[in-house]
Amino acid sequence: MNDISINIIDSIIMMIENLDEPWGIKSINSEHIYMNNSARLFTNTPKNFSIEGKMDEAFPTSWSKLFHELKEHDELTKIESSTTRVIEIDYWNGSSTLIPYISEKIPLLNKDKECIGILWNAKKILNINPLIYHEKKAVNILKTYQESSFFSKRELEIIFLLQQRFGSKEIAKYLNLSPITVNHKLQVIYQKMGVNSARQLIEYCKTYSLDNFIPERFLTPGVLFITK
């Protein structure tokens, strides 16, 4: 177990094994030691795959290709000797769409305040603005899908960009559409919502939980480091 005693491991496992949130333990060398059942489901790790002693790149999962960034997060946690957070984007929990999660890593320190291992967990992003993570403004669970077909996929992309304060010309350039096409779609969106301004659109989005939606096309698998 390297420098982590069996007693410490057993104590941590007792605390996290039955939690609903994904929790796991890694060694000082970034080798996996333990995952609770929620973590296995979250990481899409097969039941018959033995994780003990495995590095991230050894996992038979889509996120294993991010092992360089994941190792960098481990190293940052060890250097800082404090909890560090990143946004990890992948097909978590067996999802068919990309989902961003906040990954939190907590250093396990010995009596000399030296990092001897890492405790990690993952949480759904709670965020009023999907483009930037501000913990103090957390209000809603970020979603990458909409069950209703009231708005088309393209309309939802435009609605998302409008909430980020994009103008019609910026939207046209970003989505590779003509300004005329964007203006037409804006009129259709306004009619569907029954609104007449961008301010009313934003209020509509808050009312109908579109303020916590981000179209999958704006996400790519990866790790985004959060600056303090």
Biotite code that builds the C-alpha atoms (Angstrom):
import biotite.structure as struc

atoms = struc.array([
    struc.Atom([0.000, 0.000, 0.000], chain_id="A", res_id=1, res_name="MET", atom_name="CA", element="C"),
    struc.Atom([3.094, 2.219, -0.185], chain_id="A", res_id=2, res_name="ASN", atom_name="CA", element="C"),
    struc.Atom([2.969, 4.628, 2.764], chain_id="A", res_id=3, res_name="ASP", atom_name="CA", element="C"),
    struc.Atom([-0.748, 4.238, 3.452], chain_id="A", res_id=4, res_name="ILE", atom_name="CA", element="C"),
    struc.Atom([-1.326, 1.882, 6.358], chain_id="A", res_id=5, res_name="SER", atom_name="CA", element="C"),
    struc.Atom([-3.904, -0.877, 6.145], chain_id="A", res_id=6, res_name="ILE", atom_name="CA", element="C"),
    struc.Atom([-5.701, 0.610, 9.156], chain_id="A", res_id=7, res_name="ASN", atom_name="CA", element="C"),
    struc.Atom([-6.112, 3.976, 7.431], chain_id="A", res_id=8, res_name="ILE", atom_name="CA", element="C"),
    struc.Atom([-7.382, 2.306, 4.246], chain_id="A", res_id=9, res_name="ILE", atom_name="CA", element="C"),
    struc.Atom([-9.864, 0.179, 6.182], chain_id="A", res_id=10, res_name="ASP", atom_name="CA", element="C"),
    struc.Atom([-11.163, 3.227, 8.077], chain_id="A", res_id=11, res_name="SER", atom_name="CA", element="C"),
    struc.Atom([-11.689, 5.239, 4.889], chain_id="A", res_id=12, res_name="ILE", atom_name="CA", element="C"),
    struc.Atom([-13.374, 2.318, 3.127], chain_id="A", res_id=13, res_name="ILE", atom_name="CA", element="C"),
    struc.Atom([-15.794, 1.946, 6.033], chain_id="A", res_id=14, res_name="MET", atom_name="CA", element="C"),
    struc.Atom([-16.774, 5.607, 5.584], chain_id="A", res_id=15, res_name="MET", atom_name="CA", element="C"),
    struc.Atom([-17.209, 5.632, 1.806], chain_id="A", res_id=16, res_name="ILE", atom_name="CA", element="C"),
    struc.Atom([-18.240, 2.117, 0.756], chain_id="A", res_id=17, res_name="GLU", atom_name="CA", element="C"),
    struc.Atom([-22.010, 2.689, 1.056], chain_id="A", res_id=18, res_name="ASN", atom_name="CA", element="C"),
    struc.Atom([-22.147, 6.312, -0.091], chain_id="A", res_id=19, res_name="LEU", atom_name="CA", element="C"),
    struc.Atom([-24.282, 7.199, -3.125], chain_id="A", res_id=20, res_name="ASP", atom_name="CA", element="C"),
    struc.Atom([-21.579, 9.484, -4.528], chain_id="A", res_id=21, res_name="GLU", atom_name="CA", element="C"),
    struc.Atom([-18.525, 8.024, -6.310], chain_id="A", res_id=22, res_name="PRO", atom_name="CA", element="C"),
    struc.Atom([-15.521, 7.790, -3.973], chain_id="A", res_id=23, res_name="TRP", atom_name="CA", element="C"),
    struc.Atom([-12.136, 6.132, -4.439], chain_id="A", res_id=24, res_name="GLY", atom_name="CA", element="C"),
    struc.Atom([-8.607, 5.914, -3.069], chain_id="A", res_id=25, res_name="ILE", atom_name="CA", element="C"),
    struc.Atom([-5.335, 6.176, -5.004], chain_id="A", res_id=26, res_name="LYS", atom_name="CA", element="C"),
    struc.Atom([-1.742, 5.694, -3.891], chain_id="A", res_id=27, res_name="SER", atom_name="CA", element="C"),
    struc.Atom([0.935, 8.384, -3.901], chain_id="A", res_id=28, res_name="ILE", atom_name="CA", element="C"),
    struc.Atom([1.979, 6.976, -7.307], chain_id="A", res_id=29, res_name="ASN", atom_name="CA", element="C"),
    struc.Atom([-1.563, 7.344, -8.732], chain_id="A", res_id=30, res_name="SER", atom_name="CA", element="C"),
    struc.Atom([-2.299, 3.611, -8.554], chain_id="A", res_id=31, res_name="GLU", atom_name="CA", element="C"),
    struc.Atom([-5.907, 2.767, -7.750], chain_id="A", res_id=32, res_name="HIS", atom_name="CA", element="C"),
    struc.Atom([-6.438, 1.119, -4.379], chain_id="A", res_id=33, res_name="ILE", atom_name="CA", element="C"),
    struc.Atom([-10.220, 1.146, -3.901], chain_id="A", res_id=34, res_name="TYR", atom_name="CA", element="C"),
    struc.Atom([-13.493, 2.301, -5.495], chain_id="A", res_id=35, res_name="MET", atom_name="CA", element="C"),
    struc.Atom([-16.917, 2.079, -3.893], chain_id="A", res_id=36, res_name="ASN", atom_name="CA", element="C"),
    struc.Atom([-19.752, 0.648, -5.985], chain_id="A", res_id=37, res_name="ASN", atom_name="CA", element="C"),
    struc.Atom([-20.940, 4.134, -6.991], chain_id="A", res_id=38, res_name="SER", atom_name="CA", element="C"),
    struc.Atom([-17.450, 4.913, -8.300], chain_id="A", res_id=39, res_name="ALA", atom_name="CA", element="C"),
    struc.Atom([-17.358, 1.723, -10.375], chain_id="A", res_id=40, res_name="ARG", atom_name="CA", element="C"),
    struc.Atom([-20.703, 2.611, -11.923], chain_id="A", res_id=41, res_name="LEU", atom_name="CA", element="C"),
    struc.Atom([-19.633, 6.211, -12.457], chain_id="A", res_id=42, res_name="PHE", atom_name="CA", element="C"),
    struc.Atom([-16.392, 5.224, -14.204], chain_id="A", res_id=43, res_name="THR", atom_name="CA", element="C"),
    struc.Atom([-18.038, 2.421, -16.227], chain_id="A", res_id=44, res_name="ASN", atom_name="CA", element="C"),
    struc.Atom([-15.521, -0.031, -14.758], chain_id="A", res_id=45, res_name="THR", atom_name="CA", element="C"),
    struc.Atom([-16.470, -3.675, -15.457], chain_id="A", res_id=46, res_name="PRO", atom_name="CA", element="C"),
    struc.Atom([-17.317, -5.719, -12.354], chain_id="A", res_id=47, res_name="LYS", atom_name="CA", element="C"),
    struc.Atom([-14.679, -8.328, -13.183], chain_id="A", res_id=48, res_name="ASN", atom_name="CA", element="C"),
    struc.Atom([-11.900, -5.764, -13.638], chain_id="A", res_id=49, res_name="PHE", atom_name="CA", element="C"),
    struc.Atom([-9.472, -5.700, -10.701], chain_id="A", res_id=50, res_name="SER", atom_name="CA", element="C"),
    struc.Atom([-8.544, -2.076, -10.063], chain_id="A", res_id=51, res_name="ILE", atom_name="CA", element="C"),
    struc.Atom([-5.966, -2.564, -7.300], chain_id="A", res_id=52, res_name="GLU", atom_name="CA", element="C"),
    struc.Atom([-2.530, -1.411, -8.424], chain_id="A", res_id=53, res_name="GLY", atom_name="CA", element="C"),
    struc.Atom([-3.836, -0.216, -11.820], chain_id="A", res_id=54, res_name="LYS", atom_name="CA", element="C"),
    struc.Atom([-3.008, 3.174, -13.324], chain_id="A", res_id=55, res_name="MET", atom_name="CA", element="C"),
    struc.Atom([-5.702, 5.206, -15.108], chain_id="A", res_id=56, res_name="ASP", atom_name="CA", element="C"),
    struc.Atom([-4.438, 4.242, -18.566], chain_id="A", res_id=57, res_name="GLU", atom_name="CA", element="C"),
    struc.Atom([-4.976, 0.530, -17.815], chain_id="A", res_id=58, res_name="ALA", atom_name="CA", element="C"),
    struc.Atom([-8.748, 0.842, -17.410], chain_id="A", res_id=59, res_name="PHE", atom_name="CA", element="C"),
    struc.Atom([-10.893, -0.579, -20.265], chain_id="A", res_id=60, res_name="PRO", atom_name="CA", element="C"),
    struc.Atom([-12.914, 2.652, -20.439], chain_id="A", res_id=61, res_name="THR", atom_name="CA", element="C"),
    struc.Atom([-13.227, 5.723, -22.657], chain_id="A", res_id=62, res_name="SER", atom_name="CA", element="C"),
    struc.Atom([-11.843, 8.084, -19.987], chain_id="A", res_id=63, res_name="TRP", atom_name="CA", element="C"),
    struc.Atom([-8.553, 6.169, -19.683], chain_id="A", res_id=64, res_name="SER", atom_name="CA", element="C"),
    struc.Atom([-7.247, 8.141, -22.663], chain_id="A", res_id=65, res_name="LYS", atom_name="CA", element="C"),
    struc.Atom([-7.287, 11.199, -20.390], chain_id="A", res_id=66, res_name="LEU", atom_name="CA", element="C"),
    struc.Atom([-4.673, 9.636, -18.120], chain_id="A", res_id=67, res_name="PHE", atom_name="CA", element="C"),
    struc.Atom([-2.112, 12.420, -18.642], chain_id="A", res_id=68, res_name="HIS", atom_name="CA", element="C"),
    struc.Atom([-4.545, 15.071, -17.376], chain_id="A", res_id=69, res_name="GLU", atom_name="CA", element="C"),
    struc.Atom([-5.780, 12.820, -14.560], chain_id="A", res_id=70, res_name="LEU", atom_name="CA", element="C"),
    struc.Atom([-2.198, 12.229, -13.417], chain_id="A", res_id=71, res_name="LYS", atom_name="CA", element="C"),
    struc.Atom([-1.588, 15.977, -13.538], chain_id="A", res_id=72, res_name="GLU", atom_name="CA", element="C"),
    struc.Atom([-4.567, 16.444, -11.212], chain_id="A", res_id=73, res_name="HIS", atom_name="CA", element="C"),
    struc.Atom([-3.034, 13.895, -8.815], chain_id="A", res_id=74, res_name="ASP", atom_name="CA", element="C"),
    struc.Atom([0.301, 15.705, -8.893], chain_id="A", res_id=75, res_name="GLU", atom_name="CA", element="C"),
    struc.Atom([-1.354, 19.076, -8.261], chain_id="A", res_id=76, res_name="LEU", atom_name="CA", element="C"),
    struc.Atom([-3.119, 17.636, -5.217], chain_id="A", res_id=77, res_name="THR", atom_name="CA", element="C"),
    struc.Atom([0.179, 16.325, -3.836], chain_id="A", res_id=78, res_name="LYS", atom_name="CA", element="C"),
    struc.Atom([2.003, 19.611, -4.460], chain_id="A", res_id=79, res_name="ILE", atom_name="CA", element="C"),
    struc.Atom([-0.753, 21.797, -3.001], chain_id="A", res_id=80, res_name="GLU", atom_name="CA", element="C"),
    struc.Atom([-1.356, 19.396, -0.066], chain_id="A", res_id=81, res_name="SER", atom_name="CA", element="C"),
    struc.Atom([-4.956, 20.580, -0.217], chain_id="A", res_id=82, res_name="SER", atom_name="CA", element="C"),
    struc.Atom([-8.192, 19.684, -1.981], chain_id="A", res_id=83, res_name="THR", atom_name="CA", element="C"),
    struc.Atom([-8.092, 20.424, -5.718], chain_id="A", res_id=84, res_name="THR", atom_name="CA", element="C"),
    struc.Atom([-10.938, 20.347, -8.251], chain_id="A", res_id=85, res_name="ARG", atom_name="CA", element="C"),
    struc.Atom([-11.226, 19.911, -11.999], chain_id="A", res_id=86, res_name="VAL", atom_name="CA", element="C"),
    struc.Atom([-14.095, 19.510, -14.459], chain_id="A", res_id=87, res_name="ILE", atom_name="CA", element="C"),
    struc.Atom([-13.995, 16.075, -16.115], chain_id="A", res_id=88, res_name="GLU", atom_name="CA", element="C"),
    struc.Atom([-16.047, 15.533, -19.265], chain_id="A", res_id=89, res_name="ILE", atom_name="CA", element="C"),
    struc.Atom([-16.796, 12.018, -20.496], chain_id="A", res_id=90, res_name="ASP", atom_name="CA", element="C"),
    struc.Atom([-19.563, 9.415, -20.833], chain_id="A", res_id=91, res_name="TYR", atom_name="CA", element="C"),
    struc.Atom([-19.954, 8.972, -17.081], chain_id="A", res_id=92, res_name="TRP", atom_name="CA", element="C"),
    struc.Atom([-22.409, 6.543, -15.506], chain_id="A", res_id=93, res_name="ASN", atom_name="CA", element="C"),
    struc.Atom([-22.885, 4.710, -18.802], chain_id="A", res_id=94, res_name="GLY", atom_name="CA", element="C"),
    struc.Atom([-24.395, 7.778, -20.444], chain_id="A", res_id=95, res_name="SER", atom_name="CA", element="C"),
    struc.Atom([-24.607, 7.916, -24.226], chain_id="A", res_id=96, res_name="SER", atom_name="CA", element="C"),
    struc.Atom([-23.933, 11.675, -24.074], chain_id="A", res_id=97, res_name="THR", atom_name="CA", element="C"),
    struc.Atom([-21.007, 13.625, -22.669], chain_id="A", res_id=98, res_name="LEU", atom_name="CA", element="C"),
    struc.Atom([-21.501, 14.800, -19.092], chain_id="A", res_id=99, res_name="ILE", atom_name="CA", element="C"),
    struc.Atom([-19.317, 17.219, -17.105], chain_id="A", res_id=100, res_name="PRO", atom_name="CA", element="C"),
    struc.Atom([-18.597, 16.377, -13.462], chain_id="A", res_id=101, res_name="TYR", atom_name="CA", element="C"),
    struc.Atom([-16.559, 18.102, -10.787], chain_id="A", res_id=102, res_name="ILE", atom_name="CA", element="C"),
    struc.Atom([-13.753, 15.784, -9.705], chain_id="A", res_id=103, res_name="SER", atom_name="CA", element="C"),
    struc.Atom([-12.432, 16.558, -6.244], chain_id="A", res_id=104, res_name="GLU", atom_name="CA", element="C"),
    struc.Atom([-9.161, 15.098, -4.952], chain_id="A", res_id=105, res_name="LYS", atom_name="CA", element="C"),
    struc.Atom([-8.227, 15.254, -1.285], chain_id="A", res_id=106, res_name="ILE", atom_name="CA", element="C"),
    struc.Atom([-4.660, 14.579, -0.085], chain_id="A", res_id=107, res_name="PRO", atom_name="CA", element="C"),
    struc.Atom([-4.190, 11.985, 2.643], chain_id="A", res_id=108, res_name="LEU", atom_name="CA", element="C"),
    struc.Atom([-1.525, 13.468, 4.934], chain_id="A", res_id=109, res_name="LEU", atom_name="CA", element="C"),
    struc.Atom([0.689, 11.800, 7.516], chain_id="A", res_id=110, res_name="ASN", atom_name="CA", element="C"),
    struc.Atom([1.623, 13.336, 10.874], chain_id="A", res_id=111, res_name="LYS", atom_name="CA", element="C"),
    struc.Atom([4.343, 15.358, 9.128], chain_id="A", res_id=112, res_name="ASP", atom_name="CA", element="C"),
    struc.Atom([1.770, 16.855, 6.723], chain_id="A", res_id=113, res_name="LYS", atom_name="CA", element="C"),
    struc.Atom([3.212, 14.880, 3.803], chain_id="A", res_id=114, res_name="GLU", atom_name="CA", element="C"),
    struc.Atom([0.861, 13.518, 1.151], chain_id="A", res_id=115, res_name="CYS", atom_name="CA", element="C"),
    struc.Atom([0.807, 9.701, 1.293], chain_id="A", res_id=116, res_name="ILE", atom_name="CA", element="C"),
    struc.Atom([-2.242, 9.043, -0.902], chain_id="A", res_id=117, res_name="GLY", atom_name="CA", element="C"),
    struc.Atom([-5.284, 10.591, -2.539], chain_id="A", res_id=118, res_name="ILE", atom_name="CA", element="C"),
    struc.Atom([-8.990, 10.346, -1.783], chain_id="A", res_id=119, res_name="LEU", atom_name="CA", element="C"),
    struc.Atom([-11.224, 11.314, -4.709], chain_id="A", res_id=120, res_name="TRP", atom_name="CA", element="C"),
    struc.Atom([-14.905, 11.868, -5.443], chain_id="A", res_id=121, res_name="ASN", atom_name="CA", element="C"),
    struc.Atom([-17.078, 13.127, -8.302], chain_id="A", res_id=122, res_name="ALA", atom_name="CA", element="C"),
    struc.Atom([-20.141, 15.371, -8.190], chain_id="A", res_id=123, res_name="LYS", atom_name="CA", element="C"),
    struc.Atom([-22.588, 16.671, -10.760], chain_id="A", res_id=124, res_name="LYS", atom_name="CA", element="C"),
    struc.Atom([-21.857, 20.255, -11.678], chain_id="A", res_id=125, res_name="ILE", atom_name="CA", element="C"),
    struc.Atom([-24.119, 22.705, -9.896], chain_id="A", res_id=126, res_name="LEU", atom_name="CA", element="C"),
    struc.Atom([-24.042, 25.817, -11.975], chain_id="A", res_id=127, res_name="ASN", atom_name="CA", element="C"),
    struc.Atom([-26.168, 28.715, -13.200], chain_id="A", res_id=128, res_name="ILE", atom_name="CA", element="C"),
    struc.Atom([-23.766, 29.399, -16.108], chain_id="A", res_id=129, res_name="ASN", atom_name="CA", element="C"),
    struc.Atom([-22.551, 26.217, -17.863], chain_id="A", res_id=130, res_name="PRO", atom_name="CA", element="C"),
    struc.Atom([-19.539, 27.945, -19.455], chain_id="A", res_id=131, res_name="LEU", atom_name="CA", element="C"),
    struc.Atom([-17.856, 28.938, -16.197], chain_id="A", res_id=132, res_name="ILE", atom_name="CA", element="C"),
    struc.Atom([-17.931, 27.103, -12.871], chain_id="A", res_id=133, res_name="TYR", atom_name="CA", element="C"),
    struc.Atom([-18.593, 29.428, -9.919], chain_id="A", res_id=134, res_name="HIS", atom_name="CA", element="C"),
    struc.Atom([-19.272, 27.393, -6.790], chain_id="A", res_id=135, res_name="GLU", atom_name="CA", element="C"),
    struc.Atom([-20.864, 30.320, -4.932], chain_id="A", res_id=136, res_name="LYS", atom_name="CA", element="C"),
    struc.Atom([-23.487, 30.721, -7.670], chain_id="A", res_id=137, res_name="LYS", atom_name="CA", element="C"),
    struc.Atom([-24.426, 27.041, -7.798], chain_id="A", res_id=138, res_name="ALA", atom_name="CA", element="C"),
    struc.Atom([-28.170, 26.567, -8.188], chain_id="A", res_id=139, res_name="VAL", atom_name="CA", element="C"),
    struc.Atom([-29.034, 23.814, -10.653], chain_id="A", res_id=140, res_name="ASN", atom_name="CA", element="C"),
    struc.Atom([-27.777, 20.461, -11.914], chain_id="A", res_id=141, res_name="ILE", atom_name="CA", element="C"),
    struc.Atom([-26.186, 20.924, -15.311], chain_id="A", res_id=142, res_name="LEU", atom_name="CA", element="C"),
    struc.Atom([-27.849, 18.779, -17.999], chain_id="A", res_id=143, res_name="LYS", atom_name="CA", element="C"),
    struc.Atom([-26.746, 17.781, -21.493], chain_id="A", res_id=144, res_name="THR", atom_name="CA", element="C"),
    struc.Atom([-30.106, 16.514, -22.725], chain_id="A", res_id=145, res_name="TYR", atom_name="CA", element="C"),
    struc.Atom([-33.721, 17.679, -22.944], chain_id="A", res_id=146, res_name="GLN", atom_name="CA", element="C"),
    struc.Atom([-36.621, 15.248, -22.654], chain_id="A", res_id=147, res_name="GLU", atom_name="CA", element="C"),
    struc.Atom([-39.022, 17.625, -24.392], chain_id="A", res_id=148, res_name="SER", atom_name="CA", element="C"),
    struc.Atom([-38.921, 18.089, -28.176], chain_id="A", res_id=149, res_name="SER", atom_name="CA", element="C"),
    struc.Atom([-40.549, 21.536, -27.962], chain_id="A", res_id=150, res_name="PHE", atom_name="CA", element="C"),
    struc.Atom([-37.332, 23.134, -29.245], chain_id="A", res_id=151, res_name="PHE", atom_name="CA", element="C"),
    struc.Atom([-35.229, 21.683, -32.044], chain_id="A", res_id=152, res_name="SER", atom_name="CA", element="C"),
    struc.Atom([-31.576, 20.781, -31.506], chain_id="A", res_id=153, res_name="LYS", atom_name="CA", element="C"),
    struc.Atom([-30.473, 23.902, -33.403], chain_id="A", res_id=154, res_name="ARG", atom_name="CA", element="C"),
    struc.Atom([-32.856, 26.120, -31.447], chain_id="A", res_id=155, res_name="GLU", atom_name="CA", element="C"),
    struc.Atom([-31.456, 24.782, -28.174], chain_id="A", res_id=156, res_name="LEU", atom_name="CA", element="C"),
    struc.Atom([-27.930, 25.625, -29.344], chain_id="A", res_id=157, res_name="GLU", atom_name="CA", element="C"),
    struc.Atom([-28.999, 29.180, -30.133], chain_id="A", res_id=158, res_name="ILE", atom_name="CA", element="C"),
    struc.Atom([-30.844, 29.485, -26.807], chain_id="A", res_id=159, res_name="ILE", atom_name="CA", element="C"),
    struc.Atom([-27.715, 28.378, -24.975], chain_id="A", res_id=160, res_name="PHE", atom_name="CA", element="C"),
    struc.Atom([-25.551, 30.951, -26.782], chain_id="A", res_id=161, res_name="LEU", atom_name="CA", element="C"),
    struc.Atom([-28.111, 33.692, -26.169], chain_id="A", res_id=162, res_name="LEU", atom_name="CA", element="C"),
    struc.Atom([-27.823, 32.991, -22.445], chain_id="A", res_id=163, res_name="GLN", atom_name="CA", element="C"),
    struc.Atom([-24.061, 33.469, -22.751], chain_id="A", res_id=164, res_name="GLN", atom_name="CA", element="C"),
    struc.Atom([-24.811, 36.969, -24.109], chain_id="A", res_id=165, res_name="ARG", atom_name="CA", element="C"),
    struc.Atom([-23.865, 36.129, -27.724], chain_id="A", res_id=166, res_name="PHE", atom_name="CA", element="C"),
    struc.Atom([-25.281, 38.513, -30.341], chain_id="A", res_id=167, res_name="GLY", atom_name="CA", element="C"),
    struc.Atom([-26.939, 37.242, -33.527], chain_id="A", res_id=168, res_name="SER", atom_name="CA", element="C"),
    struc.Atom([-23.808, 37.894, -35.620], chain_id="A", res_id=169, res_name="LYS", atom_name="CA", element="C"),
    struc.Atom([-21.634, 36.025, -33.094], chain_id="A", res_id=170, res_name="GLU", atom_name="CA", element="C"),
    struc.Atom([-24.082, 33.121, -33.075], chain_id="A", res_id=171, res_name="ILE", atom_name="CA", element="C"),
    struc.Atom([-24.066, 32.985, -36.879], chain_id="A", res_id=172, res_name="ALA", atom_name="CA", element="C"),
    struc.Atom([-20.273, 32.841, -36.937], chain_id="A", res_id=173, res_name="LYS", atom_name="CA", element="C"),
    struc.Atom([-20.042, 30.304, -34.087], chain_id="A", res_id=174, res_name="TYR", atom_name="CA", element="C"),
    struc.Atom([-22.593, 27.930, -35.643], chain_id="A", res_id=175, res_name="LEU", atom_name="CA", element="C"),
    struc.Atom([-21.471, 28.553, -39.235], chain_id="A", res_id=176, res_name="ASN", atom_name="CA", element="C"),
    struc.Atom([-24.893, 29.875, -40.245], chain_id="A", res_id=177, res_name="LEU", atom_name="CA", element="C"),
    struc.Atom([-25.928, 32.932, -42.183], chain_id="A", res_id=178, res_name="SER", atom_name="CA", element="C"),
    struc.Atom([-27.160, 35.942, -40.151], chain_id="A", res_id=179, res_name="PRO", atom_name="CA", element="C"),
    struc.Atom([-30.500, 35.700, -41.987], chain_id="A", res_id=180, res_name="ILE", atom_name="CA", element="C"),
    struc.Atom([-30.932, 32.071, -40.854], chain_id="A", res_id=181, res_name="THR", atom_name="CA", element="C"),
    struc.Atom([-30.088, 32.974, -37.255], chain_id="A", res_id=182, res_name="VAL", atom_name="CA", element="C"),
    struc.Atom([-32.511, 35.916, -37.222], chain_id="A", res_id=183, res_name="ASN", atom_name="CA", element="C"),
    struc.Atom([-35.274, 33.676, -38.580], chain_id="A", res_id=184, res_name="HIS", atom_name="CA", element="C"),
    struc.Atom([-34.617, 31.066, -35.912], chain_id="A", res_id=185, res_name="LYS", atom_name="CA", element="C"),
    struc.Atom([-34.571, 33.777, -33.249], chain_id="A", res_id=186, res_name="LEU", atom_name="CA", element="C"),
    struc.Atom([-38.055, 34.859, -34.320], chain_id="A", res_id=187, res_name="GLN", atom_name="CA", element="C"),
    struc.Atom([-39.283, 31.258, -34.116], chain_id="A", res_id=188, res_name="VAL", atom_name="CA", element="C"),
    struc.Atom([-37.733, 30.838, -30.639], chain_id="A", res_id=189, res_name="ILE", atom_name="CA", element="C"),
    struc.Atom([-39.289, 34.069, -29.373], chain_id="A", res_id=190, res_name="TYR", atom_name="CA", element="C"),
    struc.Atom([-42.696, 33.012, -30.740], chain_id="A", res_id=191, res_name="GLN", atom_name="CA", element="C"),
    struc.Atom([-42.483, 29.597, -29.070], chain_id="A", res_id=192, res_name="LYS", atom_name="CA", element="C"),
    struc.Atom([-41.526, 31.188, -25.759], chain_id="A", res_id=193, res_name="MET", atom_name="CA", element="C"),
    struc.Atom([-43.991, 34.034, -26.056], chain_id="A", res_id=194, res_name="GLY", atom_name="CA", element="C"),
    struc.Atom([-41.291, 36.621, -25.323], chain_id="A", res_id=195, res_name="VAL", atom_name="CA", element="C"),
    struc.Atom([-40.083, 39.800, -27.002], chain_id="A", res_id=196, res_name="ASN", atom_name="CA", element="C"),
    struc.Atom([-36.570, 40.392, -25.672], chain_id="A", res_id=197, res_name="SER", atom_name="CA", element="C"),
    struc.Atom([-33.359, 38.686, -24.582], chain_id="A", res_id=198, res_name="ALA", atom_name="CA", element="C"),
    struc.Atom([-34.123, 39.585, -20.967], chain_id="A", res_id=199, res_name="ARG", atom_name="CA", element="C"),
    struc.Atom([-37.497, 37.840, -21.170], chain_id="A", res_id=200, res_name="GLN", atom_name="CA", element="C"),
    struc.Atom([-35.820, 34.859, -22.861], chain_id="A", res_id=201, res_name="LEU", atom_name="CA", element="C"),
    struc.Atom([-33.425, 34.501, -19.946], chain_id="A", res_id=202, res_name="ILE", atom_name="CA", element="C"),
    struc.Atom([-36.318, 34.632, -17.472], chain_id="A", res_id=203, res_name="GLU", atom_name="CA", element="C"),
    struc.Atom([-38.137, 31.986, -19.512], chain_id="A", res_id=204, res_name="TYR", atom_name="CA", element="C"),
    struc.Atom([-35.047, 29.764, -19.393], chain_id="A", res_id=205, res_name="CYS", atom_name="CA", element="C"),
    struc.Atom([-34.874, 30.090, -15.608], chain_id="A", res_id=206, res_name="LYS", atom_name="CA", element="C"),
    struc.Atom([-38.555, 29.218, -15.268], chain_id="A", res_id=207, res_name="THR", atom_name="CA", element="C"),
    struc.Atom([-38.379, 26.145, -17.508], chain_id="A", res_id=208, res_name="TYR", atom_name="CA", element="C"),
    struc.Atom([-34.909, 24.899, -16.432], chain_id="A", res_id=209, res_name="SER", atom_name="CA", element="C"),
    struc.Atom([-33.148, 25.770, -19.667], chain_id="A", res_id=210, res_name="LEU", atom_name="CA", element="C"),
    struc.Atom([-30.585, 27.833, -17.758], chain_id="A", res_id=211, res_name="ASP", atom_name="CA", element="C"),
    struc.Atom([-28.798, 24.655, -16.649], chain_id="A", res_id=212, res_name="ASN", atom_name="CA", element="C"),
    struc.Atom([-28.738, 23.004, -20.079], chain_id="A", res_id=213, res_name="PHE", atom_name="CA", element="C"),
    struc.Atom([-25.675, 22.811, -22.324], chain_id="A", res_id=214, res_name="ILE", atom_name="CA", element="C"),
    struc.Atom([-25.866, 21.191, -25.782], chain_id="A", res_id=215, res_name="PRO", atom_name="CA", element="C"),
    struc.Atom([-23.492, 18.249, -26.155], chain_id="A", res_id=216, res_name="GLU", atom_name="CA", element="C"),
    struc.Atom([-21.829, 19.811, -29.214], chain_id="A", res_id=217, res_name="ARG", atom_name="CA", element="C"),
    struc.Atom([-20.206, 22.373, -26.923], chain_id="A", res_id=218, res_name="PHE", atom_name="CA", element="C"),
    struc.Atom([-18.529, 19.622, -24.888], chain_id="A", res_id=219, res_name="LEU", atom_name="CA", element="C"),
    struc.Atom([-15.547, 17.440, -25.705], chain_id="A", res_id=220, res_name="THR", atom_name="CA", element="C"),
    struc.Atom([-14.020, 14.702, -23.539], chain_id="A", res_id=221, res_name="PRO", atom_name="CA", element="C"),
    struc.Atom([-11.326, 16.155, -21.351], chain_id="A", res_id=222, res_name="GLY", atom_name="CA", element="C"),
    struc.Atom([-10.206, 17.646, -18.056], chain_id="A", res_id=223, res_name="VAL", atom_name="CA", element="C"),
    struc.Atom([-10.602, 21.372, -17.357], chain_id="A", res_id=224, res_name="LEU", atom_name="CA", element="C"),
    struc.Atom([-8.505, 22.723, -14.492], chain_id="A", res_id=225, res_name="PHE", atom_name="CA", element="C"),
    struc.Atom([-10.277, 25.223, -12.268], chain_id="A", res_id=226, res_name="ILE", atom_name="CA", element="C"),
    struc.Atom([-8.198, 28.227, -11.238], chain_id="A", res_id=227, res_name="THR", atom_name="CA", element="C"),
    struc.Atom([-8.611, 29.503, -7.688], chain_id="A", res_id=228, res_name="LYS", atom_name="CA", element="C"),
])
